[in-house]
Amino acid sequence: MKKSVTVSVDSEKLSGLEMYLGQKNMKLSEELEKFAEQLYQKYVPSNVHEFIELTASKKPSRRTKLTAPVESENQSEQ
């Protein structure tokens, strides 16, 4: 599951950043995701990486609830 992070940035700096990233066909959100991954790799110990990967792979996938079919009026009258 992904979570969002809010960061405050000066509006002029943000506009400039988005403009120059756009010239290189890059997106700010993608660059921030890459940087967040670099921070994770740098500061979170490798044994914690392994634990997170193990717990993530053991989580059962969410199943959608199946609902019972509704009987038609003709069948219920019989």
NUFI-759892 format. One record per atom (N, C-alpha, C): x negated, y, z. Coordinates in steps of 0.05 Angstrom, whole numbers, plus 5000, padded with zeros to 4 digits. Example, Ala and Ser with C-alpha at 12.3 -4.5 7.8 and 13.67 -1.06 7.14 Angstrom:
473648865156 475449105156 473649345156 474349555142 472749795143 474250015157 
This chain:
498349775000 500050005000 498250255000 499050444984 497450694983 498950904999 497351075011 498351305026 497351565013 498751775017 497952035006 496552205027 494752375018 493252555035 493652835024 494153025042 494453295034 491953455040 490953605021 488553765025 489154055017 488354245033 488754525026 486354625011 486854754988 484754854971 485555134961 483655314960 484255584950 485455554922 487655704917 489055674892 487355734867 485655934869 483956004846 481955784840 480855674862 478855464858 480255214847 482655154856 484154924845 484754964816 485655204808 486155254780 483655214763 481455324772 478955284757 478154994755 478354854777 477654574777 479354414758 481954464759 483854314741 483254394711 482654644706 482054734679 479554594668 477454594683 474954474673 474954174673 476354054691 476753764690 478353684665 480453844660 482053804636 480553814610 478553994609 476854014585 475253764581 474753614602 473253364600 475053124600 477653174596 479752964596 479652804622 479352954644 479352824671 481652944687 482552784706 484752874724 483752894752 484553104766 483753154793 484552924811 486952814808 487852594825 486052354822 485252294797 483552064793 480752104805 479752344802 477152404814 477152394844 479352484856 479652474885 479852184895 481252014880 481451734887 478651594886 477151664865 474351554864 472751644887 472951894894 471352004916 472251884943 474851834947 475851704971 474651424973 474451284950 473351014950 470351024957 468951224947 466151254954 465751304984 467451474996 467351525024 467951265040 469851115031 470450865044 468050675044 466850645020 464550465018 462150565035 461850825037 459650935052 459950915083 462350965093 462750985122 464050755136 465550595121 466850365134 465050125133 464449995155 462549765156 463549545138 461749385127 462449175108 464148955121 463648905147 465348705160 468248795163 468649055165 471349165165 472549135137 470949185116 471949145088 473048855085 471448665095 472248385093 474848335108 475048445132 477448405148 479948515133 479648755123 481848885108 482648725084 480748625069 481248455046 482748205053 481848075075 483147825084 485947875093 486448085109 489148135118 490948225095 489848365076 491548445053 492348205036 490548005033 491147775017 493047585031 493247595057 494947415072 497847515075 498247775070 500947885072 502747755051 505047655060 506947545040 508147765023 508647704999 509847904981 512747954989 513648194985 516448254992 518248114973 520347994984 522347874967 524848044968 526248054945 528748194945 530948014955 532848134970 534947974981 536847884958 537547634959 539447534940 542247554953 544147654938 546847674949 548547454937 550447364952 552247154943 554047274921 554547114900 556347214879 559147264890 560247474880 562947554889 564947384873 566847264887 568947104873 570847294859 571747214836 573647384821 576447354835 578147544829 580847544841 582447294834 582047184810 583546954801 582746714817 580246684824 579446444839 580346464868 580446704879 581246724907 584246684910 585846744890 588746704891 589546414890 587846244879 588545964875 588545804900 
